[in-house]
Amino acid sequence: MKKGKKIQDKDKPKRPQTAFMLWLNENRNKIKSKNPDMKVTEIAKEGGRQWRELEDKSKWETKAKEFKRLYEEAMQAYRAKQDVD
């Protein structure tokens, strides 16, 4: 028997983006402009290659840590609200 789709709580905070995803979102257009014929999957692969070659990732890792901290605070508030309901 197939399980049904899990009901998603719209009030639950979304997970934070990783340092790589933050970097890729900012650099995707640069990659795409240099390679206009690339497909979405190829752009992601090229982004991964560039990310691995990137020497100083501290800017992105700092941003990711901050987003994770904010997410954890939001989750604490969400869980406290769930306990009250």
Disulfide bonds with the S-S distance in Angstrom:
none
